[in-house]
Amino acid sequence: MQAITREAPPLQGPPIIRQRWSEVSFLHWRISSRDAERMLPPGLRADVFDGSSWVGLICFRLSDSALLGSPPVPYVGTFPEVNVRLYTVDAEGRRGVWFVSLEASRLAAVMAANLAFALPYRWARMSIEGEAGELRYRSHRMGRMDARAHVATRASDTPVDDERSRFLTARWGMHTARGGRLRWHANVHEPWRLVEAELLECEHGLFAAAGIRGVKPGPPESVLAGGTVHARFARSVRVPASL
């Protein structure tokens, strides 16, 4: 199985997408592998750390998005995002992310990601506010107001770099599926500069809206704040469907 490493393996081939990720908060809850695998397509299994799989609620700003070496796309290429994700392993042992839902505030970006990559982006009214390490994220999905998120975090000065934080954040690819066919999209970026964060507010309906079961009520077990990274994605490759 692919090792968990703080630094990304080199991309195989030139990048086709470049993005900047900033103002990041990582919230994670434990979930059983059985409940996680209910949400996964055939050919993927839930990745496990410390006896559990994990579900993440990740809030950040995506900016400077660019395709195939072109300049960053103005306006459409910059927006807040809140995603719900699970952690996966495929038949070739590659660890990755499976996105259950992604909220974004740019309709054009939502439509393009759905069409090009079969990613479950949803159009939402969103904002990120704050400074000096305290950030507030708000998201209300258009047409479905129960699919919302109000999250506030305050970053500390305590750095974090342990096995759990690397498992949850150092994911060097994502899995997608279209028409029953799995794809693997490798990505690279600088190592996250993670610190512990205090959770000031967390109200959301995104797990329920996605149909995720087994998340215990209460605060997340892990709350981290990240710095800024510049991500690059390679062309996707086909993944064998059998484990």
N, C-alpha and C positions, 0 to 999 in steps of 0.2 A: 504494500500500500504506500501511496505517496506520503513522504514525511511532512510533518508540520514544521515549517521554517519561518523565521521572522522576516527573512528576505526572499523575494520572489525568484523563482527560476527564470532564466532568460526566455524571452518570447521566441517562439519558432516562426520566423518570418516577420515582415514589417507590420507595424501597427496599422489598424484600419480605423480605430476610434481613439481619440484623446479626450480626457475630461479632467477637471479639477474638482476635488471633493474637500469641503471645508466646513467648519462649524458643526462638527460631528458629535453626536451622542449615541452610544451603544447601550441598549437596555436588553437584558437577557433573562429568560425564565427557563427552568428545567421543564422537560416534557418527555414522556416515555417514547421509546423507539416505535412502539406500536401506534401511538397517536400521531407521531411524525410521519410514519410510512403510509398512513391513510391518505396523506396529502401528496404523495409522490407518485410519479408514473412508473410503470414497469421498467426495470433496468436500473433503478436507483434504490439504494438503501440508506437509512438514516445513519449519519456519523455519530459517534458516541464519545463523550468525555466524562470521566468520573461517574460512570454508571448510568448516564442520562444522555438523551439527545437534548437539544436546546432550540428554542425559538427566539428570534431577535426582532426587536422593534428599533430600527435604525433611522435617525433623524439627521439631516444634513443639508447643505447647499451644494448643488451641482452647477458648475459654471465652465465657461470656455470650451464647450463641446465642439469638436471638430472631426470631420470625416476625411479619410484618405489623404491626409496631408494638407487639406485645405485650411484657410484661416478659421478661427473660432466663429461659430454662427452667432450673430448678435441677437439679443433678446430671447429668441427661441431656445438657445443653447445654455441659458442660465435660469435656474428655478430651484425652489425648495423641493425636497423629496422626503417622504417617509415610507419606508418599506418594511414588510414583514417577511422574514426569511427563515429557512431551515437549512441544515447542514447535511451534505450528501456525499456518497461514495458511489462510483460507477464500476462497471465490470472490469475496467482496467486499473482500478485502484486509485483513480484521481479523485481527490477531495475537492468539494466545491460548495456552491450556494444554490439553493432552489428558492426562487422568489415566489411567494404565495400571492402577494399583492404589492403594488408600488403606486403611491399617490404622487402626482406631480401637477404643477400649476400651469403648464403650457400645453394647450390642447394639441398643437401641431407636433410637439415632442411625444406626447402620449400616442397619437395616431401612428407616427413613424416607428416608434419602438414596438408597438403591437404588430405592425405590418412586417417590419424587417426581421425582428428577432423573436416574435411570438411571446413577448414579455407582457405580463398582466398589468400594464400601467392603467391607472384610472385618473381621470381629470378631477382636480380638487381645488377648492379655494384655500390658499395656504399663506403662511407668513412665518418669518424667523425674526425675532427681536432680541435685543440684549447686548451686553458688552461686559468687559472685565471678567470673563469666564462664566457669566450667568446668561443662559440662553433659554428662550421660550419659543416653542414650536406649536403652531396651530394648523390643523388641516380638517376640512369638511368636504367629503366627496360630493361632487355634483350629482343631484338626483337621489342621493341616499345619505341622509343626514345622520343615521346611526353609525355609519362608517366614518368616524371622526377620531381625532387625536389632539389632546392638549397635554403637552409635556414641557416640563421646565427642569433644567439641571444647572448645578453650579460646580465648576471644575475646581479641584484642589491642586496643591503643589506636589502631591505624592505620586511619583512615577510608578507605572505598573508594567512589568514584563515577566510574565510567568506562563506556565503551560496552558492554563485556562484562557488567559487573554489572547495568546497566540492562536489557540484553537478557534476562538470566536471571531477573531478579526483578521488573521493572516490567511485569507482564503484566496488562492491564486487562480480562480476560475469560477464560472457559473455554468450550470446545466440548464438547458431549455429543451422543449419538446414541441414538435409540430407534426400533426398527422401520425402520431405514434412513433416518430423517429426522434431519438435523443441526439443532442448536440452538446459539445463542450467548447466553451469560449474562454481561452486562457487570458489572464491579465497580469500586469505588473504595476507596481508603484513603490514609492519609498516606504520603508518600514514605518508603521504607525508610531507616533510619539504619544503614548497613552498615559493618562493620569486617572486616579480615582475621582469619581464625581458624586455629588450629593443629589439625590432626587428630591426636587421641591414640589413637583406636581406630576401626576400621571393619570390621565383619564382618557380612555380610548375604547372604541368598539371594533377595532380592526381584526382582532382574533376571531370574535364572534361573526363578523361579516364574512370572513374567509372560511368559516366552518372548522376552525381548529379546536380540538378538544383537549382536555387534560391539563390545561394551564391552571395552576393553583391560584386562587385569589390572593391579592396582596402585592407588595412591591417586588420588583425583579431582584434576582439573586446577585446579578452583576450590573453595575452602572459605571461606564467608562466614558471619558471624553477623549477625542482624538484631535490631532493637529490638522494640517493641510497636506494632501498628497496629490500627485499628478499621475493619473491612471492611464494606461494604454491597453487596448484589447487587440488580440490577433484574430485572424479569420478563424471561424469555428471549424471543428472536425466532427465527423460522425462517431457516435459512441455505440458499441455493440449493445443490443437490448438484453442479453442474458447475463445474469450475475453468476 
